């Protein structure tokens, strides 16, 4: 289960990197402050779920699974642009990786929690 958490966190970091690369290097805005604000708005969903995800909380991992769909949709929308094709393909790959790995983490964690609850509920003879 820790492997799925690690893979999810790698995908989160990679989405940070791809978003920053696209925002600051590939298609920057006119001023550095507007670039920084727009970058912050783009990564804010990841930033909100990241503290809980670092602790392996079930709710935060579920939120990361949902948040990954935002990055997936964005990548699908911009993949047809020739300048952004490579960045969009990488974003697509890591958003899919985040969605799958966080969904598997949530599933495994719920199974583990249910199994431990069953062990606690068994009568002792």
N, C-alpha and C positions, 0 to 999 in steps of 0.2 A: 504494500500500500504506500510505503514511503517513496517507492520508485515513481508511482503515478503523481504524487505530490511534487517530487523533484522535476518531473517532466512538465507539469503544469507551470511551475515557477520559471523554468527555462523558456517556455513559450511566452509567458508574460514579459520576461526581460527582452526577448527577441522582438515582441510587438512594440515595446518601448523603443528599441533601437531602430526598427524599420520606420516607425512613425517619425522619430527624430531625424533620421536620414532623409526621409521624403520631405519633411517640413523645412529643414534647414539647408539641405544641399540640392535636392532635385527641383523642388518648386517653392522657393522661399517667397515670402511676402515682401513688401517694400521696406519695412523697418524691422530691426531686431526685436523691438518690444512687441510688435504685432505678431511676429513669429513665435515668440515665447508664450504669449497669451493663447494663441491658436493651438500651439503644441500642448499646453496645459489643459485646454478644453478637450482635446482629442484623447489624452491619456487619463483624464479625471476618472472615468469609470473604473479603470484598472487600479488607480491609486486608492480609490475608496474600498475596494475589495482586498487589496494586497495585505494589510496588517492581519486580518483574520486568516487569510490564506497561508501566510507565513507560520501561523500557529496550527494550521491544519483544521480549522473550524469548518464544520459541515455547511453552514449557511453561506460562508464566504466562498467556498468552493462551488456551491450551486450558483451563486451570483456570477462567478467567473465563467461558468458554463454558459449562462445567459448572455453575459457581456461579450463573449467570443463571437456571438452571432452578429453584433454590431460591426466588428472588424471584418468578418466574413462578407457581410453585405457591402461594405465599403470597397473591399478588394474586388468583388465581382463587378461593381459599378465602374471602377477605374481600370480594369485589366484590358479594356479595349483601346486605351490610349497608348500609343507607341512609346512615348517617353516614360510612362509609368508602368510599363508591362512587367519588368523584372521586379520592381518594388511591390507591385500588386500581387504577383505570383508568390513572392516570399511571404507577404502578409496573409495571403490565402492559406498557404501551407501552415504557418504558425497559428492562425486562428482556428483552423481545423484541428491542429494538434492540441490546442488549449481546450477546445470544446470536448474532444474525445477523452483526453486524459483527465480532465476535471469531472466529466460524467462518470467515468469508470471509478475514479476515487470516491465519489459520492456513493455510488452503488456498493463498492466494497466496504466502505465505512458503515453504511446502514446495515449491511449483512453482518458485520462484526458486532455492531451495537445490539442487533437483534439476537445474535448468538449469545452474547454475554448477558443479556436480559433473561434469556431462557435458562441459562445456568443459575442465575440468581433466584428464579422462580421455582425451581425444582424443589420438591419437599425432601428433607433429609431424613433418612430412615436409619 
